[in-house]
Amino acid sequence: MKTTPFWWEEAEPQHGERSFDRTDCAVLIVGSGYSGLSAAITLAEAGQTGIMVVDSLRIGEGASSRNGGQIGNAAKFTEAQAAARFGDKRAREIMDDYARSMPFMLARGATLKDPFDLNLCGTITGAHSRKDMARLRQGRDRLPPDQRQSYEIIDEMQVPRVLKTSIYRGAVVRHDQGNIHPAKYVRALANRARELGVRIFTGWRYLGARRASQGHIAQLGAVQGGEAAEIRADRILLAMNGYVGPEVPWLRKRTIPVQSYMIATEEMPFDLLESLIPGNRAVGDTKHILYYFRRSPDGKRILFGGRARFRTSTEEEGAAGLRRFMEHTFPETRGVGLSHAWLGNVCFAYDFCSHGGRMEDGVYYVSCCNGGGISNQTHLGHRIAEYMLGKPGTDRGVIGSHFPKLYFYNGNPWFLPMVGTWYRFLDRSARWFD
């Protein structure tokens, strides 16, 4: 079993340029994932020159090439919940940002020359309890009539028609969503950015920035060799999500990095997998400790992910937990070999909302995919780029929204094991009282 992502078999992350031949730029973007590259593309398409992207890892080596590849645009809260936190006007704008994210991602994808295995086959949300199913139904019923058409309510007895499992109390199928090959997608974004003149440098860690007469001077340190560099930039954008370091305490106090785990099975009979997950839809559920899974793009493997552990652990330890989850979902997979097991950081905010804006020192940021980042972060990168360009009306929605922090927290999520215990209790009790 390999402890690298299955996705890297066809699209292993590559290094960018390794040394600087200039010490200034118009825009310095820290992070070469979906949001950073999408921001670079929007800036370049608007005519901005002198854009540099830097990353301590290889291009897209973080969550952008490690996730499950599911694409959608659902927020993890209702408009009423958002209104209680942000006010009615901002809540409507935030929900609009989420609604626009997937159409934008598809439009941006259409401009890319490299294929990324786009499959608009639909997604399934499994209801862990009957109360969850009622909430899913109510969520659909609150939508305008024209939007309801893409939602299909699946009663408990009908679930085997769309997913051969007995663990859900019903489901909702979204016919307008689907999945991609995440590592191919981030590679395609990088190639598009380079085509537009963006330069990408890897192996350099962001160490902070200080104000200059015009803009900022960013300090960078080489990951290997101890070399240091300073880059003067008119504007800096931080797009590091779950990989933000202690050099940015303002973001560290507001973001929670959480390890998420995935496994890939060895190849299985196509007909068996078609019976288990018909049509290769992407699946998630309503549990606090959720499962998310799909088949590989060729349909011959199951790729299964989830929060297998709430303590820092290894790929092998995570794989053991995920195997139990997978066999719980599909007893037919008992004894199937695993070809890959891997992990990576997702990034949560305390309000489960994505955020973007400008810190007190003038540095811009985008952060928090909250476990669903492909279309969301593609769109958020575009939105923050428009804001950086000074486009009217862009200080709305998730851009400039209140970004809460947790006091006595410095970026080390010491409380996650306790959260995991509480979530397990909630999931079990939901079925006890079902």
N, C-alpha and C positions, 0 to 999 in steps of 0.2 A: 504494500500500500504506500503510495506516494503521499508526502505531506506538503504538497504544493497544489494550488487550485487546478481542478480539471480543465478550466478554461485556458490555462497556459499551454496546453498541448498544441493548440492551434494559434494562440496569440500571446506568447510570453512577453511580458513588458521589456522594453528596450531602453537603454540609456540614451539621453540626449547629449548635447555638447557637454564636455567635462571641464573646460577652462574658459575664462572670460577674456575677451580681447578688447573690452571697453568697460568703463566704470560709471556709465550713466545711461539712463533710459527714460522714456516718458512714463511708462507704466511697468511696475514690477508686480507680478502675480506669484504668490507663494502657494504652491499646490497644483499638481498636474492631473487632477481628477476631473470629473464631469463639470463641476461648477467653475473651476479655474480655466479649463480649456474653452468652455462655452463663453465665459466672459471675454477671453482673449479673441475669440472668433467675432463676437458682436462688436468689440472695439475696433478690430481690424477692418471689418466690413463697413464700419462707419467712417473709415479713412484714417484712423489713428495709426501712427507709425511708432517705431521704437518700443515695441512690447516685448518683454522678457518674462518667461515662466521659469521658476526654479523649484526644485524638489529634492528632498534628501534621499528619496527612493528613486527607482526607475519610473518611467512615465506611466502613470496610472496604476502603480503597484499596490496602492492601498485598497480601500473598499471598492473602487471603480472596476477593478479586475478580479474581485473576489466574491461578489454578491450573487444572488440567485438568478438575476436576469429578468425578474418580473417587472412589467411596466404598467403603471396606472396613475391615477391622480387623486386618490382619496386622502383626505385629511384624517387624522386620528382623533378628531373632535367634531362636534356638531356646530352649526352656526350659533345656536343659543349659548353653548359653552364658550365659544369665542367672544360673543357679545359680552358675557359676564367678565371676561378678562380684559378685553380691548375696547369695549364700547361698540354700539351698533354699526356705525359707519366703517370703522376699521375692520370689524368682523366680516362685513360684506366684502370688503376689498380683499381680505385674506382668503376667504373662500373662493373668490374670483381668481386669485393667483393659483390656487390649487386646481381649479377647473381648467385653467388655460395651460397648465404645465404639460400635459400629455400631447394635446394638439401642437404645442410649440415644439416639443421634442420630435414629433413625427415630421414636422416641417423642416426642422434643422437636419434630421436624418436624411431627408430627401436631397440635401445639398452635398452629402458626403459621397465620395467616390468609392470608398471601400465598403464591401458588404459586411453586415453585422447580424445576419440571420434573423431579421425581423419576422415575427410570426404573430399576427393579430387574430389569434385563435380563441381569445377570451380568457377570463380569469374566474376562479371560484373562491368564494369565502365561505368556509364551513362554520356553522354555528355550534359552539361547544355546548350550549344549553338551550332550552326552549325560551328562556328569557332573552338570550342573545338573538335567537331567531326572530322573536317579536320585535326587537330593536332594529334588526336588519330590515324587516318588513316595513316598520314605521319610517326608517330612513328613506326607503324607496318611495313610499307614499307621499312623503313631504316634497318630492322633486316635482318640477313642472312636468306636465303631461308629455312634452316632446322628449324629455330626458329619460322618462321611465321606460321607454321602448328598448333601451339597451340593457335593462335589468330583467333577469328572469328569476322568479321566486321558485325554489325547489323545496317541496315539502319533505319531511323526514323519510317517508316511504319511497320517495322518488330519487333520493340521493344516489343509489346505485346506478341510476341511468347516466349520471355525469361523473361519478367517482365511486369505485368499487370499495367502499369501506363502511363500517357500521358505527364509527365513532362520532358522527355528527348528527345533530337534531334538525337538520335542514341546511340549506345553502342558498346563496345568491350567485348567479352567473352574470358576469359583466361581459357582454358580447363585443364591446368596443375596446377591450384591453388585450394584453398578450405578453409576449416575452421576446428577449433578444439574447445574443451572445455578448455579455457585458465587456469582456476583454477586447473583443473585436470592435465594439462600439467606441471605447475610449481610445483605441489605436486610430480609428477613423477620424475622431475629433482632433487628435494630435496631428494627423497628416493634413487635415483641412487647415488647422491653425498655421502650420508651417508653410502651406501653399500661399497663405495670405501674408507671409513675412514675419510671423511670430517666431522668436527663437526660444528653444526649450533647453534648459540646463539641468542636469541631474547630479546627485552626489553632493549637494550643498544644503546645509541646514540653516534655517533662518534663526538668527540670534537676537533679533530686536532691531529697532530703528530709532534714530534721533532726528529731531527737526533740523532742517537746514534753511538757508535764506529763501530757497524755493523748493518746496517739497520736503523730502526726507532722505536720510542716508541710512541704508539698510546694512547691517552687519551679517555676514554669512560666514559659515565655517565649513570646511571640507569634511565630509563624513570619514574619509580616509586620508591620512597624511598630515592632518593638523593645519593645513593651509587656511588663511583667512582672506576675506575680500570685503570691500565696501563698494556698494552700488548706490549712486545718487539717483533718485527717482522722483519725478513730479508727483506721482501717486502710487500708493502701495495697496494691493488687495490681498488679504489673507483668506485662503480657501483650503483650509487643512482639515476641517471637520473633526473626525475622531482621532486625528494624529497631531493635534495642537500640543506644543510643548510648554514647559514652564516659563519660557521666554515671553509668553503672552498671557500674563496673569489675568487680565481683564476677560479674555475668552475662557481661560481655564476655570474660572469661578462660575461660568454660565453653561458649560458643556459637560456632558457625562459620556465618556467613551465606554462602550460595552463590547466585549468580545462576542462575536456571533460565529457559529460553527456550521460547516457543511461537509457532506460526504457525497461521493459518487459511487454507485455500484459498478461492478463489472457488467459487461454486456449481457442482456437478458433477451429471451425471445420477444420479438416485436409484437406478436399477437397477444402475448401475456400482458405486456405493458399497455397495449391499446385497450385491453379490457379493464386494467386498473385505473388508468388516467386517459380516458377517451379524448382524442383530438389534441393531446399534448397541451392542455390548458395549464396555466400556472395556478397553484393553489396556496391559500393561506387560511388561517382560521382566527377565531375570536378569543382564544385563550390568552391569559396574561403571559404565560410561557408558551408562545405560539409555535406551531409548525409551519414551515413554508417549503413547498416542493414542486417539482415539475420533472419532465423527461428532458434528456439531452436533445440538442437540435436534430440529431438523426433519429431520435425516438427510441434508442436502444438501451438507455440507462435511466435510473432514477437519481436525481440530484435532490438531496434532502437536507434542509437546514433548520436551525432553531437555536434557542438559548439553552444549550445542553448543560452548561455550568455557569455559575455566577461568581466563581473564583478564577483567578488567572490559572490557566492550565495548558496542557499540550494538545496537539492535534489528535494524538491517539486517545487521550482521555475524553475529548469531545466526541470522537467517533463512536466510542462505546455507548455514550448516552444517546446519540442520534440513531444508532442501530436499534436500540430499544424503542425509540419513538417510531421509527419507520416500520418495525415489525408489529407494533401496536396498531398502526394505521393499516398496514397491508400484511396480514399473516403469510401471504404467499411469498414474501421476500425472506423468510427465515432461511438461514444458511447461505444466502447469496454473498459472494465475495465483494469486498470493497476495493476499488482501485485507487481512490484519492480521499484524503481527509485534510481539511484546511480550516483556518480561522482568519478573522480580520476584525477591525474595529468599526462599529457603527457609532453614530453620534446622536445623543438625545439632549433635548432641552427640557427644563422642568415643566414647561407648559405644552410639550409635545408639538411645538410649532417650529417651522423653519424661520430663520432670522437673517437679516442683512442690514447693513447700514454703515455708519462711520463712528469710530471710537473717539474719545475725547482728544486723543493725540493726532487726529486727522487721518488715521489709517482706516481703510475700508475693510469690511469683512463680510463673508457669507458663512453660515454654519447651520448644522443640525438637520440631517436627513431623516432622523427619527425612524429609521428602519425601512424607509421607502424612497430611495434617493435618485433613481435613474432619471425619470422625467422631471421630477421636482428640482433636482440640482442642476439639470440642464437649463431649465427655465429660470431658476434663481440666479445662475451665472449671467444669463442674458439681462435679467432685471437689474442686477447690481451694476452691470456695465453701462446700461442706459442712465442710471443714477450718477455714475462717475462722469459721464459725458455731459451732465447737466440738462438732460432732456426734461422739458416741463411735465409735471404730473407723475413723476416716477417715485416721489417720496410718499408711497402709499402701500397698503397691504402689508406684506411681510417686510418690505423695506422701510426701516425706521420704526418698526413696531417695538414695544417695550420688551426687552430681553432680560428676564429675571435671573437673579443670581441666588445662590444658596450661601448663607453666611456660615462661617467656620468650615468652608470647603475650599480646597486649593487645587482641585483637578484630579486628586486621587480618590476614586469612588469606593472608599472603604466600606460603605453601607450596602453594596450590592448583594453580598451573601444574605443579609437580613431581608432585603427586598425580594430576593429569590424565594426565601422561605415563606414570606407572606403571600407572594404570587402563587406558589404551589398550594397553599391553604385555600386561597380564593378559587382556584381552578377546581380543586377537589370538592369544596363546599358547594360550588355551583351545580355539580352533578348530584351531590347528596340531597339537595333540596329541589332538584329538577322535577 
